[in-house]
Protein backbone atom coordinates (compact mmCIF):
# COMPACT_ATOMS: atom_id res chain seq x y z
CA UNK A 1 0.00 0.00 0.00
CA UNK A 2 1.33 3.39 -1.00
CA UNK A 3 1.36 6.04 1.72
CA UNK A 4 0.62 9.68 1.06
CA UNK A 5 2.15 12.46 3.11
CA UNK A 6 2.58 16.19 3.06
CA UNK A 7 5.57 18.30 3.96
CA UNK A 8 5.00 21.75 5.41
CA UNK A 9 7.91 24.14 5.65
CA UNK A 10 8.86 27.77 5.65
CA UNK A 11 11.97 29.69 4.71
CA UNK A 12 13.40 32.87 6.14
CA UNK A 13 16.40 35.05 5.50
CA UNK A 14 19.15 35.20 8.09
CA UNK A 15 18.32 38.91 8.27
CA UNK A 16 14.62 38.36 9.06
CA UNK A 17 13.22 40.53 11.81
CA UNK A 18 11.63 39.03 14.91
CA UNK A 19 8.28 40.26 13.57
CA UNK A 20 8.81 38.32 10.32
CA UNK A 21 9.84 35.19 12.24
CA UNK A 22 6.76 35.36 14.45
CA UNK A 23 4.54 35.90 11.41
CA UNK A 24 6.08 32.87 9.68
CA UNK A 25 5.66 30.66 12.75
CA UNK A 26 2.05 31.80 13.17
CA UNK A 27 1.33 31.09 9.50
CA UNK A 28 2.92 27.64 9.71
CA UNK A 29 0.88 26.75 12.80
CA UNK A 30 -2.35 27.98 11.19
CA UNK A 31 -1.63 26.00 8.02
CA UNK A 32 -0.70 22.87 9.98
CA UNK A 33 -3.93 23.06 11.99
CA UNK A 34 -5.97 23.56 8.81
CA UNK A 35 -4.23 20.59 7.19
CA UNK A 36 -4.84 18.41 10.26
CA UNK A 37 -8.52 19.32 10.21
CA UNK A 38 -8.87 18.56 6.49
CA UNK A 39 -7.03 15.24 6.66
CA UNK A 40 -9.04 14.17 9.71
CA UNK A 41 -12.25 14.57 7.68
CA UNK A 42 -10.94 12.13 5.06
CA UNK A 43 -9.47 9.59 7.47
CA UNK A 44 -12.78 8.70 9.14
N, C-alpha and C positions, 0 to 999 in steps of 0.2 A: 504494500500500500504506500502510495506516495504522500508525503506530508507537505502541507503548505504552511508557510510562515511569512511573517512580515518583519522588516527591519526598520526601526524608527531612529533617526539620528539628526543631529544638528551640527552646524559648523560655525565657528566664530574666529575672528581675527585675534591675534595676540594683543592687539591694541584696543580690543573691545572695552567699552566702559562697563562699569558695574550695572548700570541701567540696562544696557544691551544684553548682558549675561542673564540678568533676572528675567527680562522679557523672553529670551530664548528658552530658559528653563520652564517658565510658565506656559509657553506655547507647546513645548514638548509634553508636559504633563497633561495639558488639555487634550492634545491629540492622542496621547496614549489612553486616556480615559474614554474618549470617544471611540477609539478602535476597540477597546475592551468591551464596551457596551454593544457595538455592532457585531463583533464576533460571538458574543454570548447569545445573541438572538439566533444565530445560525447554528450554534452547537447544541441546541436543545430541541 
